[in-house]
Amino acid sequence: MIISASCGKKDYAPCPEYTGKAVCVDVTPLKEYETEYGTKKKFKFAFEIDLIDDTRDPVQPWVVFTKPMVPSLHEKAALTKFLKDWFGRALTPQENKALDIESLIGKSATLVIAHEQSADGTKTYANIKLIMPLKQGELKPSGQWVRLKDRPPKDEQGQTQAPAKLDLSKIQVHVGKFRGTPVSELTETAVNGLAEVWVPKAMANKDITAEDKRLIAAINARLEEIKANKEITDSDDLPF
């Protein structure tokens, strides 16, 4: 089954080709789509993969979306086929009777993502070529993804909303001599040390954990916070 995926706005670089762990982080609100059979309300699943997108600020895992699907469990529906591949089995009678797709948020999977060119060869798309059960272990959500239903409306230019502000007082360092210290309490020297020494090593680790990803985002946010505070202090020193 080929499920079309998107990794952000069309002018963004496509998600890299990938085979590995993923976890469902969103079930999008229903949206009307025009089809050959008329207007249909459809939704998408969003999956966070175990691969860091370091082009974002703060850095965070790549997120891929499935193609829009009608919320129907008819035996020939795309959703039914998708779920069978994901679960690795046919749906049970109870699931066919009433399946809460919201309950699938947090469920792991194995995804195969490949690149394909547009018909005119001007664009590269990342497509989910296959979804399968995750047989060993699990991938936990990083906590950085903000569900679409919880985001404020876009502005008139359709600009992507900024990532939700992290509560740095609730994120503790879990490595090195600052272990147990809330990121909000890190000094400029401490946070610069972590950013220069630990962050590159963590990002290079193919087995980077969700906890590491969250700390990386918090360190970047703390750096921006310190920078902003210094700018305010410097402006206060102006002789007018």
C-alpha positions in Angstrom: 0.0 0.0 0.0 1.4 3.4 -0.9 0.4 6.2 1.5 1.4 9.7 0.5 3.3 11.6 3.1 4.2 15.3 3.7 6.9 16.7 5.9 5.8 20.3 6.3 5.1 23.0 3.8 5.7 22.4 0.1 8.8 24.7 0.1 10.5 22.6 2.8 13.0 19.9 2.1 11.4 16.5 2.0 11.8 14.1 4.9 14.9 11.9 4.3 14.4 8.4 3.0 14.0 6.2 6.1 13.2 2.7 7.4 12.6 2.3 11.1 10.6 3.2 14.1 7.7 5.6 14.2 5.0 6.6 16.5 1.5 8.1 15.9 1.4 11.6 17.3 -1.8 13.0 15.7 -5.2 12.3 14.2 -6.1 15.5 12.3 -9.5 17.1 12.3 -11.8 16.2 9.5 -11.5 18.4 6.4 -13.5 18.5 3.2 -11.8 17.3 0.0 -13.1 17.3 -3.5 -13.1 13.8 -5.1 -14.5 12.2 -8.2 -17.4 11.1 -6.0 -18.1 14.5 -4.6 -17.0 16.3 -1.4 -15.7 13.9 1.2 -14.6 14.6 4.8 -11.2 13.1 5.4 -8.4 13.0 8.1 -4.7 12.2 8.3 -2.5 10.3 10.7 0.8 12.0 11.7 3.8 9.9 12.6 6.9 11.1 14.4 10.0 9.1 13.2 13.2 8.3 15.0 15.2 10.8 13.0 16.0 14.4 14.0 15.2 17.3 11.8 18.0 19.7 12.6 16.7 22.4 10.2 14.0 23.3 12.8 14.5 25.5 15.8 14.3 23.9 18.2 15.5 20.7 16.7 12.8 18.0 16.7 11.9 14.6 15.1 10.6 14.6 11.5 6.9 14.2 11.3 5.2 12.6 8.3 1.5 12.6 7.4 -0.5 10.0 5.6 -2.7 10.8 2.6 -6.2 11.9 3.5 -8.5 9.0 4.4 -12.3 8.8 4.8 -13.1 7.6 8.4 -14.7 4.4 7.2 -14.1 0.8 8.1 -15.7 -0.6 5.1 -13.8 -3.6 3.9 -12.6 -1.8 0.8 -11.9 1.5 2.5 -8.3 2.8 2.4 -8.4 3.2 6.2 -9.2 -0.5 6.7 -6.3 -1.6 4.5 -4.0 0.9 6.3 -4.9 -0.4 9.7 -4.5 -4.0 8.7 -1.0 -3.3 7.6 -0.2 -1.3 10.7 -1.7 -3.9 13.1 -0.3 -6.9 11.1 -3.7 -8.5 11.3 -7.4 -8.2 10.3 -9.5 -6.0 12.5 -11.5 -7.7 15.2 -15.3 -7.7 15.2 -15.2 -5.2 18.1 -12.8 -2.9 16.2 -15.0 -3.1 13.1 -18.0 -2.2 15.3 -16.4 0.8 17.0 -12.8 1.9 16.8 -11.7 5.1 18.5 -8.9 6.2 16.1 -7.8 8.8 18.7 -6.7 5.8 20.9 -4.0 5.1 18.2 -2.1 8.2 19.2 1.1 6.9 20.9 1.0 3.6 19.1 4.3 2.6 17.5 4.9 1.3 13.9 7.6 0.6 11.4 7.6 2.9 8.4 9.5 2.7 5.1 9.8 6.2 3.5 11.1 6.7 0.0 11.6 9.6 -2.3 9.7 10.0 -5.5 9.8 12.8 -8.2 6.9 14.8 -9.4 5.7 14.1 -12.9 7.6 17.2 -14.2 10.7 16.3 -12.2 10.8 19.6 -10.3 9.9 18.4 -6.9 10.8 15.5 -4.6 8.2 14.0 -2.4 8.7 11.7 0.6 6.2 8.8 0.5 5.4 6.2 3.1 5.8 3.1 1.0 5.0 0.6 3.8 3.7 0.6 7.3 4.1 -2.5 9.5 3.9 -3.4 13.2 6.9 -2.6 15.3 8.0 -6.0 16.5 10.6 -5.0 19.1 10.6 -2.1 21.6 8.6 1.0 21.0 9.1 4.7 20.1 7.7 7.2 22.5 6.5 10.6 21.3 9.0 13.3 22.0 6.3 15.6 23.4 7.3 18.4 20.9 4.5 17.9 18.4 1.5 20.1 18.9 -1.7 18.5 17.6 -3.3 20.4 14.8 -6.6 20.7 16.7 -4.8 22.5 19.5 -3.0 25.0 17.3 -4.3 28.6 16.8 -5.5 29.5 13.3 -2.9 30.4 10.8 -2.4 34.0 9.8 -3.6 35.5 6.5 -0.3 34.4 4.8 -0.8 30.9 6.1 2.4 31.0 8.1 3.3 27.9 10.1 2.8 28.5 13.8 5.8 28.6 16.0 6.5 25.5 18.2 4.8 25.6 21.6 6.9 27.2 24.2 8.7 24.6 26.4 8.4 24.9 30.2 12.1 24.8 31.0 11.5 24.5 34.7 9.9 21.1 34.2 12.7 19.7 32.0 15.7 18.4 33.9 19.2 17.7 32.6 19.7 13.9 32.7 23.4 13.8 31.7 26.8 14.9 33.2 27.5 17.0 36.2 24.3 19.0 35.8 22.1 15.9 36.1 18.9 16.8 37.9 19.1 20.5 37.3 16.1 22.2 35.7 17.1 23.7 32.4 15.6 27.0 33.5 18.4 27.2 36.2 21.3 26.5 33.9 23.9 29.4 33.7 25.1 30.7 30.4 28.4 28.8 30.9 26.6 25.6 31.7 24.1 25.7 28.8 26.9 26.7 26.3 28.9 23.7 27.5 26.0 21.3 27.0 25.3 22.9 23.6 28.9 22.6 22.4 29.8 19.2 23.8 26.8 17.1 24.6 24.3 18.1 21.9 26.4 17.2 18.9 27.2 13.8 20.3 23.5 13.2 21.2 22.4 14.2 17.7 25.0 11.9 16.1 23.7 8.9 18.1 21.5 6.8 15.9 19.7 5.5 19.0 18.9 9.0 20.4 16.1 8.8 22.9 13.0 10.9 23.2 14.4 12.2 26.5 17.6 13.3 24.7 15.5 15.0 22.0 13.5 16.9 24.5 16.6 18.1 26.3 18.2 19.2 23.1 15.1 21.3 22.4 15.2 22.7 25.9 18.9 23.6 25.7 18.2 25.5 22.4 15.3 27.3 24.0 17.4 28.2 27.1 20.1 29.7 24.8 17.6 31.9 23.1 16.2 32.9 26.5 19.6 34.0 27.7 20.3 35.8 24.4 17.0 37.7 24.7 17.7 38.6 28.3 21.2 40.0 27.4 19.7 42.1 24.6 17.2 43.6 27.1 20.0 44.3 29.6 22.2 45.9 26.9 19.3 48.2 25.8 18.8 49.3 29.4 22.4 50.6 29.4 21.8 53.1 26.6 22.2 56.7 27.7 18.7 57.8 26.6 
